[in-house]
């Protein structure tokens, strides 16, 4: 077996590079350990924590940190990482035991002020930026919109679905259509206004419960997505599914994520 001598300076550079890369992938997050966990989590209304290996990597880690960066302006939500070592000093294995973390990392939990009763991200779901966003949307009162969604229109959805007055519902549809027409043709959300209004109109004229109407439409689009489509058409249809999630989240408290990744 051949042995090669590597200069110490080179090893130091490799180590620095590795640390910098690890820090870069965790941008937007804070690292928590046994001594800081409770102190930090109690300071925020909501903390989304990913329990993972000490040096996480891969698509799921990138999805978590990506959403952390996208929502960094929200002072009520914190994204945190807990790195668990099952060797050496066994860092954070006490947190692992405390919250019943299985060995199949990563595990994501949503904490509020009641630290001992977190909400689990469904293990049956893939961890993606969209599925995490939807999970937050359905389990917090924060606005965490999916791509294609508009906060003002989601507020309209809330009023629309909780109203029993068809005149008021039609007025909401008219307002959305008026606002949409006023947007420039190049506005990225112009088609979103049309989608919100069209779905509301379909609900208004149907004898079925709103959630059934939305799920039927979602199933119809899901079948179309299975066919051969242009990238643009596929992207547009996925945005429509995201908008439908806003209607479902208002009518059904769901803790699992049925998301449409873009």
C-alpha positions in Angstrom: 0.0 0.0 0.0 1.4 3.4 -1.0 1.3 6.2 1.5 1.4 9.9 0.4 2.6 12.7 2.5 0.2 15.6 2.5 1.4 19.0 3.7 -0.3 20.2 6.9 -1.2 23.5 5.3 -3.2 21.6 2.6 -5.1 19.7 5.2 -5.9 22.9 7.0 -7.2 24.5 3.8 -9.4 21.4 3.2 -10.8 21.7 6.7 -11.5 25.4 6.3 -13.2 24.8 3.0 -15.4 22.1 4.5 -16.4 24.3 7.4 -17.2 27.2 5.2 -19.3 25.0 2.9 -21.2 23.6 5.9 -21.8 27.1 7.2 -23.0 28.3 3.8 -25.6 25.5 3.5 -27.0 26.5 7.0 -27.5 30.2 6.1 -30.8 31.5 7.5 -30.7 28.9 10.3 -29.3 28.8 13.8 -27.6 25.8 15.3 -29.1 24.7 18.6 -27.7 22.3 21.2 -28.8 21.0 24.6 -27.8 24.1 26.4 -29.5 26.6 24.1 -32.5 24.8 22.8 -35.2 25.8 25.3 -33.8 29.3 25.7 -33.9 30.1 22.0 -37.1 28.3 21.1 -39.1 30.1 23.8 -38.1 33.5 22.3 -40.0 32.8 19.1 -43.7 32.1 18.4 -42.7 29.3 16.0 -39.5 27.4 15.5 -39.1 24.8 12.8 -36.4 22.4 13.8 -34.6 19.9 11.7 -32.9 17.1 13.7 -30.2 15.6 11.6 -26.7 14.3 11.5 -23.9 16.5 12.7 -22.9 17.4 9.2 -26.1 17.4 7.1 -26.1 17.6 3.3 -28.3 16.7 0.3 -31.6 17.8 -1.3 -33.6 17.8 2.0 -31.1 19.9 3.8 -30.9 22.3 0.9 -34.7 22.5 0.8 -34.8 23.4 4.5 -32.2 26.0 4.4 -33.6 27.5 1.2 -37.0 28.1 2.8 -35.2 29.5 5.8 -33.6 32.1 3.6 -36.9 32.9 1.9 -38.6 33.6 5.2 -35.8 35.2 7.0 -37.7 38.5 7.2 -40.4 36.9 9.4 -39.4 37.8 13.0 -41.9 35.3 14.5 -40.5 32.2 12.8 -37.1 30.7 13.3 -35.4 27.9 11.4 -33.1 25.8 13.5 -30.8 22.8 13.2 -29.9 20.2 15.8 -26.9 18.1 14.8 -26.9 14.7 16.5 -23.7 12.7 17.0 -24.0 9.0 17.9 -20.2 8.8 18.4 -17.5 10.6 20.4 -19.1 13.0 22.9 -22.6 12.1 21.5 -23.7 15.7 21.1 -27.4 16.3 21.5 -28.4 12.7 22.0 -30.3 13.9 25.1 -32.5 16.0 22.8 -32.8 13.0 20.5 -34.2 11.0 23.5 -36.3 13.8 24.8 -38.2 14.3 21.6 -38.2 10.7 20.5 -36.2 11.2 17.3 -35.8 8.0 15.3 -32.5 7.2 13.6 -34.0 7.8 10.2 -32.8 11.4 9.8 -33.8 14.1 9.1 -36.8 14.6 11.3 -38.6 18.0 11.3 -40.7 19.3 14.2 -42.6 22.6 14.6 -42.4 24.1 18.1 -44.4 26.9 19.6 -44.2 28.2 23.2 -45.2 24.8 24.5 -41.9 23.1 23.8 -43.0 19.7 24.9 -45.8 19.3 22.4 -44.3 19.9 18.9 -46.1 19.1 15.7 -44.4 16.5 13.6 -43.8 17.0 9.9 -45.3 13.8 8.4 -42.6 11.1 7.9 -44.5 9.9 4.8 -43.8 13.2 3.0 -40.6 14.3 1.2 -38.9 17.3 2.7 -39.0 20.0 0.1 -39.3 23.8 0.2 -42.9 23.6 -0.9 -44.0 20.8 1.4 -42.4 22.6 4.4 -44.1 25.8 3.4 -47.4 24.1 3.2 -46.8 22.4 6.5 -46.2 25.8 8.1 -49.2 27.4 6.4 -51.5 24.7 7.8 -50.1 24.6 11.3 -49.4 28.3 12.1 -51.2 31.6 11.6 -48.2 33.0 9.8 -48.5 33.8 6.1 -46.3 31.3 4.3 -47.5 31.4 0.7 -46.8 28.8 -1.8 -45.4 29.9 -5.2 -48.3 31.5 -7.1 -50.2 32.5 -4.0 -50.9 36.1 -3.0 -51.5 37.1 0.6 -54.3 39.6 -0.3 -56.1 36.9 -2.3 -55.7 34.3 0.4 -57.4 36.8 2.8 -60.2 37.0 0.3 -60.4 33.2 0.3 -60.8 33.2 4.1 -63.8 35.6 3.9 -65.3 33.8 0.9 -65.3 30.4 2.5 -66.6 31.6 5.8 -69.5 33.6 4.2 -73.0 32.3 3.8 -74.1 35.2 1.6 -73.9 34.5 -2.1 -74.1 38.2 -2.9 -71.0 38.8 -0.8 -69.2 35.9 -2.4 -70.0 37.3 -5.9 -68.7 40.7 -4.8 -65.4 39.1 -3.7 -65.0 37.5 -7.1 -65.8 40.8 -8.8 -63.2 42.6 -6.7 -60.5 40.0 -7.5 -61.2 40.2 -11.2 -61.1 44.0 -11.1 -57.7 43.9 -9.3 -56.4 41.4 -11.7 -57.4 43.4 -14.8 -55.6 46.4 -13.4 -52.3 44.5 -13.3 -49.7 44.9 -16.0 -49.6 42.0 -18.5 -46.1 41.2 -17.4 -47.0 40.9 -13.7 -46.1 37.4 -12.5 -49.2 37.2 -10.4 -51.8 38.3 -13.1 -52.8 34.7 -13.8 -53.0 34.0 -10.1 -55.9 36.5 -9.8 -57.7 34.7 -12.6 -57.2 31.3 -11.0 -58.5 32.5 -7.6 -61.6 34.1 -9.2 -62.3 31.0 -11.4 -62.1 28.6 -8.5 -64.4 30.8 -6.4 -66.9 31.0 -9.2 -66.9 27.2 -9.5 -67.4 26.8 -5.8 -70.2 29.4 -5.8 -72.2 27.6 -8.6 -71.7 24.1 -7.2 -73.9 22.2 -4.8 -70.9 20.3 -3.4 -68.9 21.4 -0.3 -66.0 23.8 -1.3 -63.4 21.2 -0.2 -64.9 18.6 -2.6 -65.0 21.0 -5.5 -61.4 21.9 -4.9 -60.2 18.4 -4.5 -62.1 17.3 -7.7 -60.4 20.1 -9.6 -57.0 19.2 -8.1 -57.5 15.6 -9.1 -58.4 16.7 -12.7 -55.2 18.8 -13.0 -53.1 16.0 -11.4 -54.2 13.7 -14.2 -53.3 16.3 -16.8 -49.9 16.6 -15.3 -49.3 12.9 -15.9 -49.4 13.5 -19.6 -46.9 15.1 -22.0 -46.8 18.9 -21.4 -44.5 21.8 -22.2 -42.4 23.0 -19.3 -44.4 26.3 -19.2 -47.8 24.5 -19.1 -46.6 22.1 -16.4 -45.3 25.1 -14.3 -48.6 26.9 -14.7 -50.7 23.9 -13.7 -48.5 23.4 -10.6 -49.1 27.0 -9.6 -52.8 26.4 -9.9 -52.5 23.4 -7.5 -50.7 25.6 -5.0 -53.5 28.1 -5.1 -56.0 25.3 -4.5 -54.0 24.5 -1.3 -55.0 27.9 0.0 -58.7 26.9 -0.3 -58.1 23.6 1.4 -56.1 25.0 4.2 -59.0 27.3 5.1 -61.5 24.4 5.2 -59.4 21.5 6.5 -56.8 21.6 9.4 -54.3 19.2 7.8 -50.9 18.3 9.3 -49.7 16.3 6.4 -48.4 18.0 3.3 -49.8 17.5 -0.2 -47.5 19.9 -2.1 -46.7 20.7 -5.6 -43.0 21.2 -6.1 -41.9 23.6 -8.8 
